[in-house]
Every structure is written in structure tokens, then in C-alpha cells.
Amino acid sequence: MSLWDAIAAAIGEQEHLDFVIEDRRPVGGGCINEAWQVGGGGRAYFVKLNAPGLLDMFEAEAEGLNEMRLAHAIRVPRAVAWGTGDGRSFLAMEYIAFGGRGDGARFGEQLAGLHRKTAGRFGWHRDNTIGSTPQINTWTDDWIDFYREHRLRYQVDLARRRGASSGLIDRVGELMDLLPAFFTDYRPVPSLLHGDLWGGNMDSDRDGNPVIFDPACYYGDREADLAMTELFGGPGGNFYSAYDTAWAIDPGYSVRKELYNLYHILNHYNLFGGGYAGQAERMAGRLLAEVR
């Protein structure tokens, strides 16, 4: 069976219809997966492709999409089917036609609604990926322990193996020892997070409804999602004031946002190298200056 026949069969089985792909076209924008829009019988789907060994990554993404949909807070593409065919893994989901970034205030309100979905502990029932890097989500009672071990330590260990400088390793190591100092008057709750909420993973549909996609979900401090919206181009308009009205942002966020974005910059170093190591070391230095 060809790849496209396997995808059509998987979609048809899950949608309870006889689906045939009548047209397909590549879609740009991603750097990890190959992406396509496929259609037939008046229906359209968005399909991601990758190596067969990465099916687990797609399964985790599908579960993350469906976890966010269960919050009934913000529009999220519906994961339809995933599997392998002809030496590729695939994930098929609802196709949403985008219409531009849309109303920042509505996005802020709805993201706060997503974060209102909480769990009893920090983490998730399965690991997933941040980009193509494994992301460890082992359930943990304490947020500081979770963030130290499953976010910063995991990334800095990868950076050490990649050949990062002792300056970077030592600064992040010292920072991990001092993490409690950032939380003296703040107690995060385990909120459902998108987990990778940069500008490329958010948009609006043609009716102006905010849409988020490509998640790296887990339950953690909602400030981690807010922080990433400021890292690589985020929502405009009144997003932050609307979020703050819906659920007040703690004053300490202005410092902790750099702590949370350090995780993503370390990950970018581990994925792409280059100047991200120096950026991470400078970030760690500024954070240490706050608590020494």
C-alpha cells in the first residue's frame, strides 16, 4: 500500500467514511516535518510526514491536541489519524484555513481559559518532544524539582555532550541550585500548557478565532507559556492585558519569564548550535544576578 493510500485508509477508518485523496499539495513553514494539505469528497486535512521511527512523536502530538481540545477554551485542530505507511510516519488532522493573527485580546482571554484546566501534579502521563528533542514529563509533586530536573538539567546535560563551554554549564548549574529564590512569594499551579507557544504555533481562523497548534503539552506553571509568547514573535494587540484581566499575572513574572525562556534557548542550542550558547550563558548570568 502506498503512503497516500495508507493515510486515506487511516482517515477513512477514523472518520467512518470511504475517503480517497483526490488532491494534495505541499505546505511550507515547518523545519522538522514535511507537511501537506490533502483533500477529497469536499473534505480537507493537514498531514505531517516524518521518518517511521518518529511515530511516537506524532502520537504524543495528537494526544496533546486532544488534551487541549478537552479544555473547551481555545480552538485547536482535531487530530484525526496517525500511523505509518511506505516507510514514513504520518499525522493527519483537521485542516483550518488561517486568516491572520486576529484579536490579541480574545487570544489572551482564551489562553487563560486553557490554563484554568489543571492537574494535581506537574508533568503529564507521557513524554513528548520540544522541537525534535525529547521532553520529559514525569509526574512530580513540586514545580521547582520538575523544572530543575526535567527541563534545565536535561537540556544542560545535552549541551555538555554537545560540547558547550564550562561557563555555560557552570552558570546553569549554579542557577539550578538557586531556583527556590525565584519562588519565595509565588506558588504555581499545574496548568495545562501548550508548551511551545511561539509565534509560529499560533494564528486565527477566517472568523477571527485564535488557533494554537504544534503543542508540547504538559501541566506546569502558566508563566512558561506566557514567557514563550515573548521569545520568538508573539500575539499583538491587548493580549497581555486581556490575559491579566482574566487571570492576574504575578509581578515576579517579569524576572521568571527569562528563567522559563532559558529552557527554550538551551534547546535551540542543542538543536541548532551557533550563537544560542552565548545567549543562554548571558541569560543565566542575568538570572544569577537577581538572586545572588
C-alpha positions in Angstrom: 0.0 0.0 0.0 1.4 3.4 -0.9 1.9 6.1 1.7 -1.1 8.2 0.5 -3.4 5.1 0.3 -2.4 4.3 3.9 -3.2 7.9 5.0 -6.5 7.8 3.2 -7.4 4.5 4.8 -6.5 5.7 8.3 -8.5 8.9 7.8 -11.5 6.9 6.4 -11.4 4.4 9.3 -11.4 7.2 12.0 -14.0 9.3 10.2 -16.2 6.4 9.3 -16.3 7.1 5.6 -14.8 6.0 2.3 -12.1 8.6 1.9 -10.0 8.9 -1.2 -7.3 11.6 -1.6 -8.1 13.4 -4.8 -5.6 16.2 -4.5 -2.6 17.0 -2.4 -0.2 19.9 -2.2 2.9 20.6 0.0 2.6 23.2 2.7 5.6 25.2 3.8 6.6 26.6 7.2 7.9 23.7 9.2 11.6 22.8 9.8 11.1 19.3 11.4 8.3 17.6 9.5 7.2 17.6 5.9 3.6 19.0 5.6 0.8 18.5 3.1 -2.8 19.6 2.6 -4.9 16.7 1.2 -8.5 16.7 0.1 -11.2 14.6 -1.3 -15.0 14.4 -1.3 -15.2 18.0 -0.1 -13.1 17.3 3.0 -9.6 18.7 3.7 -6.9 17.5 6.1 -3.5 18.7 7.2 -0.9 15.9 7.1 2.6 15.8 8.6 5.2 13.3 7.5 8.5 12.1 9.0 10.6 9.0 9.4 8.9 5.8 10.6 10.8 5.8 13.9 9.1 9.1 14.8 5.6 7.8 15.0 5.7 8.2 18.8 6.3 11.9 18.4 3.2 12.2 16.3 1.2 10.1 18.8 2.2 12.5 21.6 1.3 15.5 19.5 -2.1 14.0 18.7 -2.7 13.4 22.4 -1.6 16.9 23.2 -4.0 18.4 20.7 -6.9 16.4 22.1 -5.9 17.2 25.7 -6.2 20.9 24.8 -9.5 20.5 23.0 -10.9 19.0 26.1 -10.4 22.3 27.9 -13.0 23.9 25.5 -11.2 27.2 25.8 -9.5 27.9 22.5 -9.6 26.4 19.0 -7.2 23.5 18.5 -7.0 21.3 15.3 -8.6 17.9 15.8 -6.2 15.1 15.5 -7.8 12.5 13.1 -5.4 9.7 12.4 -1.7 8.7 12.7 0.3 5.7 11.7 2.9 4.5 9.2 3.0 3.7 5.5 5.6 3.0 2.9 8.5 3.9 5.2 7.0 7.1 6.6 5.1 8.0 9.7 2.2 10.4 9.5 -0.2 12.5 11.5 -3.5 13.7 9.9 -5.5 16.4 11.5 -8.3 18.8 10.7 -7.4 21.4 8.2 -8.0 25.0 9.3 -7.8 27.9 6.9 -6.0 30.7 8.6 -6.9 34.4 8.3 -4.1 36.2 10.1 -3.1 36.8 13.8 -6.5 38.2 14.7 -7.7 39.6 18.0 -4.9 39.6 20.7 -7.4 40.3 23.5 -9.5 37.3 22.6 -6.4 35.2 22.5 -5.3 36.4 25.9 -8.7 35.6 27.4 -8.9 32.1 25.8 -5.3 31.2 26.7 -6.1 32.0 30.4 -9.1 29.7 30.0 -6.8 26.9 28.7 -4.6 27.4 31.7 -7.6 27.1 34.1 -7.5 23.3 33.2 -5.3 22.0 36.0 -4.0 18.7 37.4 -2.9 17.5 40.8 0.8 17.4 39.9 3.3 18.8 37.4 4.1 16.8 34.3 1.9 14.6 32.0 1.1 11.0 31.6 3.7 10.6 28.8 6.8 12.2 27.4 6.8 14.2 24.2 9.1 16.4 22.2 10.1 20.1 22.2 11.1 20.5 18.6 12.7 17.2 17.9 14.3 17.0 21.4 12.7 14.6 23.9 10.8 16.4 26.6 10.5 14.5 29.9 7.2 14.9 31.7 7.4 12.5 34.7 4.8 13.4 37.2 6.3 15.5 40.0 4.7 17.0 43.1 7.0 20.0 43.3 7.3 22.5 40.5 10.9 23.6 41.4 12.0 19.9 41.3 10.2 19.4 38.0 11.7 22.4 36.3 15.2 21.8 37.6 15.4 18.1 36.7 13.1 17.7 33.6 13.7 21.0 32.0 17.0 22.7 32.8 19.1 19.7 33.9 18.0 17.6 30.9 18.9 20.4 28.5 22.2 21.3 30.1 23.3 17.6 30.1 22.6 17.6 26.4 24.6 20.8 26.0 27.5 19.3 27.9 27.6 16.3 25.5 27.3 18.7 22.6 30.5 20.5 23.7 29.1 23.6 25.4 31.6 25.8 27.3 32.2 25.3 31.0 31.0 28.8 31.5 27.5 27.9 30.3 27.5 24.6 32.2 28.6 26.2 35.4 26.3 29.1 35.3 23.2 27.0 34.6 24.4 24.6 37.3 24.6 27.4 39.9 21.2 28.6 38.7 19.6 25.2 39.3 20.9 25.3 42.9 19.3 28.7 43.4 15.9 28.1 41.8 13.9 28.4 45.1 14.9 32.0 45.3 12.6 32.8 42.3 9.6 31.3 44.0 9.7 32.8 47.6 6.3 34.5 47.2 4.8 32.6 44.3 3.3 29.1 44.1 2.5 27.9 40.6 -0.4 25.6 40.0 -0.2 22.7 37.4 -1.9 24.4 34.5 -2.4 22.7 31.1 0.3 24.3 28.9 0.7 24.3 25.1 4.4 24.1 25.9 5.8 25.5 22.6 3.8 28.7 22.2 6.0 30.8 19.9 4.6 33.0 17.2 4.7 30.2 14.5 2.4 28.0 16.5 -0.5 30.4 16.8 -2.8 32.0 14.3 -6.5 32.8 13.8 -9.1 31.2 11.6 -11.0 33.2 9.0 -13.7 34.1 11.6 -11.0 35.6 13.8 -11.0 32.8 16.4 -7.5 32.2 17.9 -6.0 28.8 17.0 -3.0 27.1 18.6 -1.2 24.0 17.2 2.1 22.0 17.2 1.9 21.5 21.0 4.4 20.1 23.5 1.8 19.8 26.2 2.3 19.2 30.0 0.9 20.6 33.2 3.2 23.3 34.6 3.4 26.9 35.6 1.3 29.0 33.2 4.0 31.6 33.1 6.1 29.3 31.0 3.6 29.6 28.2 3.3 33.4 28.6 7.1 33.7 28.6 7.5 31.9 25.3 5.0 34.2 23.6 7.6 36.9 24.1 10.6 34.9 22.8 10.1 34.5 19.0 7.3 36.8 18.0 4.0 36.5 19.7 0.5 37.9 19.8 -0.1 41.6 19.4 -2.8 43.9 20.4 -4.1 43.7 24.0 -3.1 40.1 24.6 -1.2 40.5 27.9 -3.7 43.0 29.4 -6.6 40.7 28.5 -4.8 37.7 30.0 -4.1 39.7 33.1 -7.7 40.7 33.4 -8.8 37.1 33.0 -6.2 35.7 35.5 -3.8 38.2 37.1 -0.1 37.8 36.2 2.2 37.8 39.3 4.7 40.7 39.4 7.6 38.2 39.6 6.8 37.1 36.1 9.0 39.9 34.8 12.0 38.0 36.1 10.8 34.4 35.8 10.0 34.8 32.1 13.7 34.7 31.4 14.1 31.6 33.6 11.5 29.8 31.5 12.8 31.0 28.2 16.3 29.8 29.1 14.9 26.2 28.6 14.0 27.0 25.0 17.3 28.8 24.2 19.2 25.8 25.6 17.0 23.6 23.4 17.8 25.7 20.4 21.5 25.4 21.1 21.1 21.6 21.3 19.2 21.6 18.1 21.0 24.2 16.0 24.2 25.2 17.8 25.5 28.6 16.8 25.0 31.7 19.0 22.4 30.2 21.2 25.1 29.0 23.6 26.2 32.6 24.2 22.7 33.8 24.6 21.9 31.1 27.1 25.0 31.9 29.1 24.1 35.6 29.2 20.5 34.8 30.3 21.8 32.6 33.1 24.2 35.3 34.2 21.3 37.9 34.4 19.2 35.5 36.4 22.0 34.8 38.8 22.4 38.5 39.4 18.8 38.6 40.5 19.3 36.1 43.3 22.9 36.1 44.4 
